[in-house]
Amino acid sequence: MKNFLIALMLATIGVSSHAWTQRAPNPPQACQVHAPYGFPQTAGIIPICRQAYLVGYDAAAKLPRYVSSELTPPNALGCVARTNAFATDQSVPGGATPDD
């Protein structure tokens, strides 16, 4: 019984340590620092603003058409622990899936 409880506890810790919740993208206006001269005006491109970069995603081709970022001290300092929790980006309509 003791071994079962230990195994259950380790399994619970192992699963929860790899859990990851995607953050919603920021509004494109929040990425002005990454595109100080404006965003490229391209039909069919969806701008997706994240904390440290802006990407223009082409859903038809399932590829980014442009990526823009500015390396700032808050983005460059420190390390972010890697979770290896790769998943489909939920903010990309018709985006790539792990089967692609």
N, C-alpha and C positions, 0 to 999 in steps of 0.2 A: 504494500500500500504506500509505503514511504517513497519507494522508487517511482511509482506512478505519479504521485504528487510533484516530485522533483521534475519528472519528464514533462508534466503538464505545465508547470511554472516556466521551465526553459523554453518550451514551445511558444507560450504566450509572449514571453519577452522577445524571442526571436522574430516573431511575426510583427509585433508592434514596433520593433526597432527599424524595420524596413518600410513601415507605412509612410505614405507621403500624400499630402493633399495639395493639389495644384492651386496656386493663387490665380485669381482673375487678373487679366491684363489691365494695365493702367490705361486711362484715356490717352489718345494720341497726343493731345496737347501737353501731357506731362513729359513727353520726350523731346521737347524743344531743345534741350541741352545737347541731345545727340544729333539733331539736324538743325543747326542754327540758321541755315539758309533756306529752310522749308523742306517739305517732303516732296519726293518725285511724284508727279501727277501721271499715273499710269492706270489705264482701264483694267479692271479685274484684279487689281492688287489690293490686298487687305493689310492695312498697317496694324501691327501688333506691337504695343509698347510694353516692355518689361523693365525691371528695375535698372538694369545696366545697359540696355540696348534697344534699338528699334529695328524691326524686321518688316519688310514688305513681302507678304506671302502670296504666291500665285496658286490658288486652289486647283485650277484646271491642270497645271503642270505638276502640282504637289512639290513645289520647290520655292525657296526664298528667292526673290528677284533682287533685293538689296538688303544690306544690313548696315546699320550705322550705330556707332557708339563713341563715347568720349570717356577716356580713362580719367576718373577723378579720384582724389585721395580716399574718399569713403569706399569707392569700389575697389581700390587697389590694396587697401590695408586689410590684413587678416586673411584667414582661410575659412572656407565654408566646407563643412564635413560632407563628403560624398556619400549618397545613400544607395547608389546603384539601382534606384527605383525608376527605371526608364519606362515611360508611358506615353501614349498618344496625347498631344497637346489638345486639350478640350476647347481652346479658344479658336481653333482652326476649323472652319466649316469645310467638310469634304476633304479633310487633310489626310495625310498618310497614316496608315495603320501598320502594326507590326507585321502583317501579312504581305505588305508591299515589297 
